């Protein structure tokens, strides 16, 4: 999911460079949403792992 967020971020940057403001804004919004979802899922997974007493990697 983080990979998709980075892909949309790159698309937003490229679209902004070429002057496509609407496409750049849409891709940036999607990238922000995907990154937020990734961050929440990562934190939930980390808390679940720590609460189970998992071993450190």
N, CA, C, O and CB atoms as a CASP TS submission, in Angstrom:
PFRMAT TS
TARGET T0000
AUTHOR 0000-0000-0000
METHOD Language model
MODEL 1
PARENT N/A
ATOM      1  N   UNK     1       0.824  -1.180   0.000  1.00  0.00           N
ATOM      2  CA  UNK     1       0.000   0.000   0.000  1.00  0.00           C
ATOM      3  C   UNK     1       0.877   1.255   0.000  1.00  0.00           C
ATOM      4  O   UNK     1       0.537   2.267  -0.614  1.00  0.00           O
ATOM      5  CB  UNK     1      -0.942  -0.008   1.206  1.00  0.00           C
ATOM      6  N   UNK     2       1.983   1.169   0.684  1.00  0.00           N
ATOM      7  CA  UNK     2       2.901   2.306   0.677  1.00  0.00           C
ATOM      8  C   UNK     2       3.441   2.536  -0.724  1.00  0.00           C
ATOM      9  O   UNK     2       3.669   3.674  -1.135  1.00  0.00           O
ATOM     10  CB  UNK     2       4.059   2.080   1.665  1.00  0.00           C
ATOM     11  N   UNK     3       3.642   1.445  -1.453  1.00  0.00           N
ATOM     12  CA  UNK     3       4.136   1.562  -2.829  1.00  0.00           C
ATOM     13  C   UNK     3       3.138   2.338  -3.688  1.00  0.00           C
ATOM     14  O   UNK     3       3.539   3.191  -4.480  1.00  0.00           O
ATOM     15  CB  UNK     3       4.392   0.161  -3.438  1.00  0.00           C
ATOM     16  N   UNK     4       1.836   2.050  -3.538  1.00  0.00           N
ATOM     17  CA  UNK     4       0.826   2.766  -4.306  1.00  0.00           C
ATOM     18  C   UNK     4       0.777   4.239  -3.919  1.00  0.00           C
ATOM     19  O   UNK     4       0.573   5.099  -4.776  1.00  0.00           O
ATOM     20  CB  UNK     4      -0.541   2.126  -4.104  1.00  0.00           C
ATOM     21  N   UNK     5       0.960   4.533  -2.652  1.00  0.00           N
ATOM     22  CA  UNK     5       0.989   5.928  -2.218  1.00  0.00           C
ATOM     23  C   UNK     5       2.162   6.664  -2.866  1.00  0.00           C
ATOM     24  O   UNK     5       2.020   7.806  -3.301  1.00  0.00           O
ATOM     25  CB  UNK     5       1.085   6.015  -0.681  1.00  0.00           C
ATOM     26  N   UNK     6       3.315   6.006  -2.927  1.00  0.00           N
ATOM     27  CA  UNK     6       4.479   6.632  -3.561  1.00  0.00           C
ATOM     28  C   UNK     6       4.278   6.791  -5.065  1.00  0.00           C
ATOM     29  O   UNK     6       4.713   7.785  -5.646  1.00  0.00           O
ATOM     30  CB  UNK     6       5.740   5.808  -3.290  1.00  0.00           C
ATOM     31  N   UNK     7       3.617   5.814  -5.701  1.00  0.00           N
ATOM     32  CA  UNK     7       3.341   5.926  -7.133  1.00  0.00           C
ATOM     33  C   UNK     7       2.436   7.122  -7.415  1.00  0.00           C
ATOM     34  O   UNK     7       2.695   7.894  -8.338  1.00  0.00           O
ATOM     35  CB  UNK     7       2.694   4.632  -7.662  1.00  0.00           C
ATOM     36  N   UNK     8       1.369   7.279  -6.619  1.00  0.00           N
ATOM     37  CA  UNK     8       0.481   8.420  -6.818  1.00  0.00           C
ATOM     38  C   UNK     8       1.186   9.736  -6.508  1.00  0.00           C
ATOM     39  O   UNK     8       0.887  10.755  -7.130  1.00  0.00           O
ATOM     40  CB  UNK     8      -0.764   8.278  -5.949  1.00  0.00           C
ATOM     41  N   UNK     9       2.110   9.731  -5.563  1.00  0.00           N
ATOM     42  CA  UNK     9       2.880  10.939  -5.274  1.00  0.00           C
ATOM     43  C   UNK     9       3.739  11.326  -6.471  1.00  0.00           C
ATOM     44  O   UNK     9       3.817  12.502  -6.827  1.00  0.00           O
ATOM     45  CB  UNK     9       3.760  10.735  -4.031  1.00  0.00           C
ATOM     46  N   UNK    10       4.379  10.346  -7.089  1.00  0.00           N
ATOM     47  CA  UNK    10       5.200  10.620  -8.274  1.00  0.00           C
ATOM     48  C   UNK    10       4.326  11.118  -9.426  1.00  0.00           C
ATOM     49  O   UNK    10       4.708  12.044 -10.140  1.00  0.00           O
ATOM     50  CB  UNK    10       5.979   9.351  -8.702  1.00  0.00           C
ATOM     51  N   UNK    11       3.157  10.506  -9.607  1.00  0.00           N
ATOM     52  CA  UNK    11       2.230  10.963 -10.647  1.00  0.00           C
ATOM     53  C   UNK    11       1.820  12.407 -10.388  1.00  0.00           C
ATOM     54  O   UNK    11       1.743  13.207 -11.320  1.00  0.00           O
ATOM     55  CB  UNK    11       0.981  10.053 -10.708  1.00  0.00           C
ATOM     56  N   UNK    12       1.557  12.745  -9.130  1.00  0.00           N
ATOM     57  CA  UNK    12       1.167  14.115  -8.786  1.00  0.00           C
ATOM     58  C   UNK    12       2.292  15.096  -9.088  1.00  0.00           C
ATOM     59  O   UNK    12       2.044  16.188  -9.601  1.00  0.00           O
ATOM     60  CB  UNK    12       0.775  14.205  -7.305  1.00  0.00           C
ATOM     61  N   UNK    13       3.513  14.717  -8.776  1.00  0.00           N
ATOM     62  CA  UNK    13       4.651  15.615  -9.037  1.00  0.00           C
ATOM     63  C   UNK    13       4.848  15.815 -10.533  1.00  0.00           C
ATOM     64  O   UNK    13       5.059  16.937 -10.992  1.00  0.00           O
ATOM     65  CB  UNK    13       5.944  15.055  -8.406  1.00  0.00           C
ATOM     66  N   UNK    14       4.778  14.720 -11.297  1.00  0.00           N
ATOM     67  CA  UNK    14       4.956  14.824 -12.756  1.00  0.00           C
ATOM     68  C   UNK    14       3.833  15.652 -13.370  1.00  0.00           C
ATOM     69  O   UNK    14       4.089  16.487 -14.238  1.00  0.00           O
ATOM     70  CB  UNK    14       4.997  13.416 -13.405  1.00  0.00           C
ATOM     71  N   UNK    15       2.588  15.433 -12.931  1.00  0.00           N
ATOM     72  CA  UNK    15       1.463  16.205 -13.458  1.00  0.00           C
ATOM     73  C   UNK    15       1.598  17.682 -13.104  1.00  0.00           C
ATOM     74  O   UNK    15       1.251  18.548 -13.908  1.00  0.00           O
ATOM     75  CB  UNK    15       0.138  15.654 -12.918  1.00  0.00           C
ATOM     76  N   UNK    16       2.096  17.970 -11.915  1.00  0.00           N
ATOM     77  CA  UNK    16       2.277  19.370 -11.513  1.00  0.00           C
ATOM     78  C   UNK    16       3.355  20.051 -12.355  1.00  0.00           C
ATOM     79  O   UNK    16       3.225  21.222 -12.709  1.00  0.00           O
ATOM     80  CB  UNK    16       2.643  19.455 -10.022  1.00  0.00           C
ATOM     81  N   UNK    17       4.421  19.309 -12.674  1.00  0.00           N
ATOM     82  CA  UNK    17       5.496  19.878 -13.490  1.00  0.00           C
ATOM     83  C   UNK    17       4.975  20.237 -14.886  1.00  0.00           C
ATOM     84  O   UNK    17       5.353  21.265 -15.447  1.00  0.00           O
ATOM     85  CB  UNK    17       6.680  18.886 -13.597  1.00  0.00           C
ATOM     86  N   UNK    18       4.106  19.384 -15.441  1.00  0.00           N
ATOM     87  CA  UNK    18       3.580  19.636 -16.778  1.00  0.00           C
ATOM     88  C   UNK    18       2.362  20.550 -16.783  1.00  0.00           C
ATOM     89  O   UNK    18       1.829  20.860 -17.849  1.00  0.00           O
ATOM     90  CB  UNK    18       3.229  18.337 -17.435  1.00  0.00           C
ATOM     91  N   UNK    19       1.912  20.988 -15.606  1.00  0.00           N
ATOM     92  CA  UNK    19       0.849  21.979 -15.537  1.00  0.00           C
ATOM     93  C   UNK    19      -0.560  21.428 -15.466  1.00  0.00           C
ATOM     94  O   UNK    19      -1.517  22.177 -15.660  1.00  0.00           O
ATOM     95  CB  UNK    19       0.944  22.852 -16.690  1.00  0.00           C
ATOM     96  N   UNK    20      -0.715  20.158 -15.196  1.00  0.00           N
ATOM     97  CA  UNK    20      -2.049  19.581 -15.068  1.00  0.00           C
ATOM     98  C   UNK    20      -2.466  19.675 -13.603  1.00  0.00           C
ATOM     99  O   UNK    20      -2.281  18.729 -12.838  1.00  0.00           O
ATOM    100  CB  UNK    20      -2.081  18.094 -15.575  1.00  0.00           C
ATOM    101  N   UNK    21      -3.021  20.800 -13.222  1.00  0.00           N
ATOM    102  CA  UNK    21      -3.336  21.072 -11.821  1.00  0.00           C
ATOM    103  C   UNK    21      -4.377  20.140 -11.235  1.00  0.00           C
ATOM    104  O   UNK    21      -4.221  19.676 -10.105  1.00  0.00           O
ATOM    105  CB  UNK    21      -3.806  22.472 -11.679  1.00  0.00           C
ATOM    106  N   UNK    22      -5.446  19.854 -11.985  1.00  0.00           N
ATOM    107  CA  UNK    22      -6.507  18.994 -11.475  1.00  0.00           C
ATOM    108  C   UNK    22      -6.038  17.567 -11.247  1.00  0.00           C
ATOM    109  O   UNK    22      -6.352  16.950 -10.230  1.00  0.00           O
ATOM    110  CB  UNK    22      -7.675  18.998 -12.426  1.00  0.00           C
ATOM    111  N   UNK    23      -5.287  17.055 -12.203  1.00  0.00           N
ATOM    112  CA  UNK    23      -4.760  15.692 -12.071  1.00  0.00           C
ATOM    113  C   UNK    23      -3.764  15.620 -10.922  1.00  0.00           C
ATOM    114  O   UNK    23      -3.757  14.652 -10.162  1.00  0.00           O
ATOM    115  CB  UNK    23      -4.092  15.233 -13.387  1.00  0.00           C
ATOM    116  N   UNK    24      -2.931  16.634 -10.797  1.00  0.00           N
ATOM    117  CA  UNK    24      -1.942  16.653  -9.722  1.00  0.00           C
ATOM    118  C   UNK    24      -2.621  16.693  -8.359  1.00  0.00           C
ATOM    119  O   UNK    24      -2.196  15.999  -7.435  1.00  0.00           O
ATOM    120  CB  UNK    24      -1.004  17.852  -9.879  1.00  0.00           C
ATOM    121  N   UNK    25      -3.660  17.491  -8.227  1.00  0.00           N
ATOM    122  CA  UNK    25      -4.369  17.593  -6.946  1.00  0.00           C
ATOM    123  C   UNK    25      -5.066  16.276  -6.610  1.00  0.00           C
ATOM    124  O   UNK    25      -5.055  15.840  -5.459  1.00  0.00           O
ATOM    125  CB  UNK    25      -5.399  18.743  -6.986  1.00  0.00           C
ATOM    126  N   UNK    26      -5.668  15.647  -7.610  1.00  0.00           N
ATOM    127  CA  UNK    26      -6.343  14.372  -7.380  1.00  0.00           C
ATOM    128  C   UNK    26      -5.367  13.285  -6.986  1.00  0.00           C
ATOM    129  O   UNK    26      -5.630  12.523  -6.055  1.00  0.00           O
ATOM    130  CB  UNK    26      -7.107  13.949  -8.616  1.00  0.00           C
ATOM    131  N   UNK    27      -4.243  13.201  -7.682  1.00  0.00           N
ATOM    132  CA  UNK    27      -3.248  12.188  -7.358  1.00  0.00           C
ATOM    133  C   UNK    27      -2.628  12.440  -5.992  1.00  0.00           C
ATOM    134  O   UNK    27      -2.339  11.492  -5.262  1.00  0.00           O
ATOM    135  CB  UNK    27      -2.165  12.151  -8.425  1.00  0.00           C
ATOM    136  N   UNK    28      -2.421  13.693  -5.639  1.00  0.00           N
ATOM    137  CA  UNK    28      -1.865  14.009  -4.320  1.00  0.00           C
ATOM    138  C   UNK    28      -2.851  13.631  -3.216  1.00  0.00           C
ATOM    139  O   UNK    28      -2.444  13.139  -2.164  1.00  0.00           O
ATOM    140  CB  UNK    28      -1.510  15.507  -4.227  1.00  0.00           C
ATOM    141  N   UNK    29      -4.136  13.858  -3.450  1.00  0.00           N
ATOM    142  CA  UNK    29      -5.151  13.485  -2.459  1.00  0.00           C
ATOM    143  C   UNK    29      -5.185  11.977  -2.263  1.00  0.00           C
ATOM    144  O   UNK    29      -5.250  11.495  -1.132  1.00  0.00           O
ATOM    145  CB  UNK    29      -6.536  13.992  -2.886  1.00  0.00           C
ATOM    146  N   UNK    30      -5.143  11.237  -3.360  1.00  0.00           N
ATOM    147  CA  UNK    30      -5.136   9.771  -3.271  1.00  0.00           C
ATOM    148  C   UNK    30      -3.891   9.300  -2.531  1.00  0.00           C
ATOM    149  O   UNK    30      -3.973   8.390  -1.706  1.00  0.00           O
ATOM    150  CB  UNK    30      -5.197   9.132  -4.683  1.00  0.00           C
ATOM    151  N   UNK    31      -2.747   9.902  -2.812  1.00  0.00           N
ATOM    152  CA  UNK    31      -1.501   9.517  -2.141  1.00  0.00           C
ATOM    153  C   UNK    31      -1.601   9.775  -0.634  1.00  0.00           C
ATOM    154  O   UNK    31      -1.143   8.955   0.161  1.00  0.00           O
ATOM    155  CB  UNK    31      -0.299  10.293  -2.740  1.00  0.00           C
ATOM    156  N   UNK    32      -2.188  10.891  -0.240  1.00  0.00           N
ATOM    157  CA  UNK    32      -2.351  11.201   1.184  1.00  0.00           C
ATOM    158  C   UNK    32      -3.257  10.189   1.871  1.00  0.00           C
ATOM    159  O   UNK    32      -2.966   9.736   2.979  1.00  0.00           O
ATOM    160  CB  UNK    32      -2.917  12.611   1.361  1.00  0.00           C
ATOM    161  N   UNK    33      -4.352   9.837   1.213  1.00  0.00           N
ATOM    162  CA  UNK    33      -5.294   8.883   1.797  1.00  0.00           C
ATOM    163  C   UNK    33      -4.637   7.519   1.945  1.00  0.00           C
ATOM    164  O   UNK    33      -4.744   6.891   2.998  1.00  0.00           O
ATOM    165  CB  UNK    33      -6.566   8.773   0.934  1.00  0.00           C
ATOM    166  N   UNK    34      -3.953   7.052   0.895  1.00  0.00           N
ATOM    167  CA  UNK    34      -3.298   5.747   0.959  1.00  0.00           C
ATOM    168  C   UNK    34      -2.209   5.718   2.024  1.00  0.00           C
ATOM    169  O   UNK    34      -2.051   4.715   2.719  1.00  0.00           O
ATOM    170  CB  UNK    34      -2.706   5.388  -0.397  1.00  0.00           C
ATOM    171  N   UNK    35      -1.458   6.806   2.158  1.00  0.00           N
ATOM    172  CA  UNK    35      -0.426   6.848   3.179  1.00  0.00           C
ATOM    173  C   UNK    35      -1.041   6.816   4.572  1.00  0.00           C
ATOM    174  O   UNK    35      -0.521   6.155   5.470  1.00  0.00           O
ATOM    175  CB  UNK    35       0.439   8.092   3.010  1.00  0.00           C
ATOM    176  N   UNK    36      -2.145   7.527   4.749  1.00  0.00           N
ATOM    177  CA  UNK    36      -2.832   7.513   6.046  1.00  0.00           C
ATOM    178  C   UNK    36      -3.341   6.124   6.408  1.00  0.00           C
ATOM    179  O   UNK    36      -3.201   5.687   7.550  1.00  0.00           O
ATOM    180  CB  UNK    36      -3.994   8.495   6.036  1.00  0.00           C
ATOM    181  N   UNK    37      -3.932   5.429   5.436  1.00  0.00           N
ATOM    182  CA  UNK    37      -4.410   4.064   5.671  1.00  0.00           C
ATOM    183  C   UNK    37      -3.245   3.150   5.999  1.00  0.00           C
ATOM    184  O   UNK    37      -3.336   2.327   6.910  1.00  0.00           O
ATOM    185  CB  UNK    37      -5.176   3.532   4.444  1.00  0.00           C
ATOM    186  N   UNK    38      -2.133   3.291   5.252  1.00  0.00           N
ATOM    187  CA  UNK    38      -0.940   2.483   5.521  1.00  0.00           C
ATOM    188  C   UNK    38      -0.439   2.729   6.937  1.00  0.00           C
ATOM    189  O   UNK    38      -0.098   1.784   7.648  1.00  0.00           O
ATOM    190  CB  UNK    38       0.172   2.798   4.500  1.00  0.00           C
ATOM    191  N   UNK    39      -0.393   3.975   7.345  1.00  0.00           N
ATOM    192  CA  UNK    39       0.117   4.315   8.668  1.00  0.00           C
ATOM    193  C   UNK    39      -0.760   3.728   9.769  1.00  0.00           C
ATOM    194  O   UNK    39      -0.247   3.200  10.756  1.00  0.00           O
ATOM    195  CB  UNK    39       0.210   5.828   8.825  1.00  0.00           C
ATOM    196  N   UNK    40      -2.074   3.816   9.609  1.00  0.00           N
ATOM    197  CA  UNK    40      -2.992   3.255  10.603  1.00  0.00           C
ATOM    198  C   UNK    40      -2.826   1.735  10.683  1.00  0.00           C
ATOM    199  O   UNK    40      -2.737   1.176  11.777  1.00  0.00           O
ATOM    200  CB  UNK    40      -4.459   3.618  10.257  1.00  0.00           C
ATOM    201  N   UNK    41      -2.784   1.066   9.525  1.00  0.00           N
ATOM    202  CA  UNK    41      -2.626  -0.387   9.527  1.00  0.00           C
ATOM    203  C   UNK    41      -1.281  -0.813  10.114  1.00  0.00           C
ATOM    204  O   UNK    41      -1.193  -1.832  10.799  1.00  0.00           O
ATOM    205  CB  UNK    41      -2.766  -0.929   8.114  1.00  0.00           C
ATOM    206  N   UNK    42      -0.243  -0.034   9.843  1.00  0.00           N
ATOM    207  CA  UNK    42       1.067  -0.341  10.405  1.00  0.00           C
ATOM    208  C   UNK    42       1.046  -0.238  11.929  1.00  0.00           C
ATOM    209  O   UNK    42       1.574  -1.107  12.623  1.00  0.00           O
ATOM    210  CB  UNK    42       2.128   0.598   9.825  1.00  0.00           C
ATOM    211  N   UNK    43       0.436   0.823  12.440  1.00  0.00           N
ATOM    212  CA  UNK    43       0.385   1.007  13.887  1.00  0.00           C
ATOM    213  C   UNK    43      -0.469  -0.066  14.554  1.00  0.00           C
ATOM    214  O   UNK    43      -0.113  -0.552  15.627  1.00  0.00           O
ATOM    215  CB  UNK    43      -0.159   2.393  14.225  1.00  0.00           C
ATOM    216  N   UNK    44      -1.580  -0.443  13.946  1.00  0.00           N
ATOM    217  CA  UNK    44      -2.415  -1.510  14.505  1.00  0.00           C
ATOM    218  C   UNK    44      -1.641  -2.817  14.528  1.00  0.00           C
ATOM    219  O   UNK    44      -1.675  -3.545  15.520  1.00  0.00           O
ATOM    220  CB  UNK    44      -3.718  -1.674  13.693  1.00  0.00           C
ATOM    221  N   UNK    45      -0.944  -3.116  13.439  1.00  0.00           N
ATOM    222  CA  UNK    45      -0.138  -4.331  13.394  1.00  0.00           C
ATOM    223  C   UNK    45       0.981  -4.324  14.421  1.00  0.00           C
ATOM    224  O   UNK    45       1.273  -5.350  15.036  1.00  0.00           O
ATOM    225  CB  UNK    45       0.442  -4.513  12.018  1.00  0.00           C
ATOM    226  N   UNK    46       1.607  -3.171  14.607  1.00  0.00           N
ATOM    227  CA  UNK    46       2.683  -3.050  15.591  1.00  0.00           C
ATOM    228  C   UNK    46       2.151  -3.242  17.004  1.00  0.00           C
ATOM    229  O   UNK    46       2.766  -3.945  17.806  1.00  0.00           O
ATOM    230  CB  UNK    46       3.372  -1.686  15.470  1.00  0.00           C
ATOM    231  N   UNK    47       1.020  -2.629  17.315  1.00  0.00           N
ATOM    232  CA  UNK    47       0.432  -2.778  18.645  1.00  0.00           C
ATOM    233  C   UNK    47       0.006  -4.217  18.890  1.00  0.00           C
ATOM    234  O   UNK    47       0.205  -4.744  19.984  1.00  0.00           O
ATOM    235  CB  UNK    47      -0.766  -1.838  18.812  1.00  0.00           C
ATOM    236  N   UNK    48      -0.578  -4.857  17.883  1.00  0.00           N
ATOM    237  CA  UNK    48      -0.992  -6.257  18.027  1.00  0.00           C
ATOM    238  C   UNK    48       0.227  -7.155  18.264  1.00  0.00           C
ATOM    239  O   UNK    48       0.179  -8.075  19.080  1.00  0.00           O
ATOM    240  CB  UNK    48      -1.768  -6.727  16.769  1.00  0.00           C
ATOM    241  N   UNK    49       1.302  -6.882  17.552  1.00  0.00           N
ATOM    242  CA  UNK    49       2.520  -7.680  17.710  1.00  0.00           C
ATOM    243  C   UNK    49       3.106  -7.504  19.104  1.00  0.00           C
ATOM    244  O   UNK    49       3.514  -8.480  19.732  1.00  0.00           O
ATOM    245  CB  UNK    49       3.560  -7.294  16.648  1.00  0.00           C
ATOM    246  N   UNK    50       3.150  -6.274  19.590  1.00  0.00           N
ATOM    247  CA  UNK    50       3.722  -6.018  20.896  1.00  0.00           C
ATOM    248  C   UNK    50       2.847  -6.546  22.022  1.00  0.00           C
ATOM    249  O   UNK    50       3.352  -6.968  23.062  1.00  0.00           O
ATOM    250  CB  UNK    50       3.950  -4.546  21.074  1.00  0.00           C
ATOM    251  N   UNK    51       1.533  -6.521  21.814  1.00  0.00           N
ATOM    252  CA  UNK    51       0.643  -7.013  22.874  1.00  0.00           C
ATOM    253  C   UNK    51       0.680  -8.524  22.995  1.00  0.00           C
ATOM    254  O   UNK    51       0.355  -9.061  24.055  1.00  0.00           O
ATOM    255  CB  UNK    51      -0.781  -6.562  22.615  1.00  0.00           C
ATOM    256  N   UNK    52       1.063  -9.217  21.949  1.00  0.00           N
ATOM    257  CA  UNK    52       1.180 -10.669  21.988  1.00  0.00           C
ATOM    258  C   UNK    52       2.522 -11.105  22.587  1.00  0.00           C
ATOM    259  O   UNK    52       2.739 -12.295  22.816  1.00  0.00           O
ATOM    260  CB  UNK    52       1.018 -11.248  20.582  1.00  0.00           C
ATOM    261  N   UNK    53       3.395 -10.176  22.835  1.00  0.00           N
ATOM    262  CA  UNK    53       4.700 -10.522  23.384  1.00  0.00           C
ATOM    263  C   UNK    53       5.616 -11.129  22.354  1.00  0.00           C
ATOM    264  O   UNK    53       6.392 -12.036  22.655  1.00  0.00           O
ATOM    265  CB  UNK    53       4.545 -11.466  24.529  1.00  0.00           C
ATOM    266  N   UNK    54       5.528 -10.630  21.137  1.00  0.00           N
ATOM    267  CA  UNK    54       6.360 -11.153  20.065  1.00  0.00           C
ATOM    268  C   UNK    54       7.832 -10.861  20.286  1.00  0.00           C
ATOM    269  O   UNK    54       8.198  -9.946  21.024  1.00  0.00           O
ATOM    270  CB  UNK    54       5.922 -10.582  18.747  1.00  0.00           C
ATOM    271  N   UNK    55       8.652 -11.637  19.649  1.00  0.00           N
ATOM    272  CA  UNK    55      10.100 -11.434  19.787  1.00  0.00           C
ATOM    273  C   UNK    55      10.542 -10.309  18.860  1.00  0.00           C
ATOM    274  O   UNK    55       9.942 -10.073  17.811  1.00  0.00           O
ATOM    275  CB  UNK    55      10.884 -12.744  19.470  1.00  0.00           C
ATOM    276  N   UNK    56      11.580  -9.638  19.260  1.00  0.00           N
ATOM    277  CA  UNK    56      12.120  -8.552  18.440  1.00  0.00           C
ATOM    278  C   UNK    56      12.844  -9.128  17.254  1.00  0.00           C
ATOM    279  O   UNK    56      13.508 -10.160  17.351  1.00  0.00           O
ATOM    280  CB  UNK    56      13.060  -7.651  19.255  1.00  0.00           C
ATOM    281  N   UNK    57      12.710  -8.454  16.136  1.00  0.00           N
ATOM    282  CA  UNK    57      13.361  -8.925  14.909  1.00  0.00           C
ATOM    283  C   UNK    57      14.620  -8.155  14.678  1.00  0.00           C
ATOM    284  O   UNK    57      15.321  -8.397  13.695  1.00  0.00           O
ATOM    285  CB  UNK    57      12.436  -8.794  13.699  1.00  0.00           C
TER
END
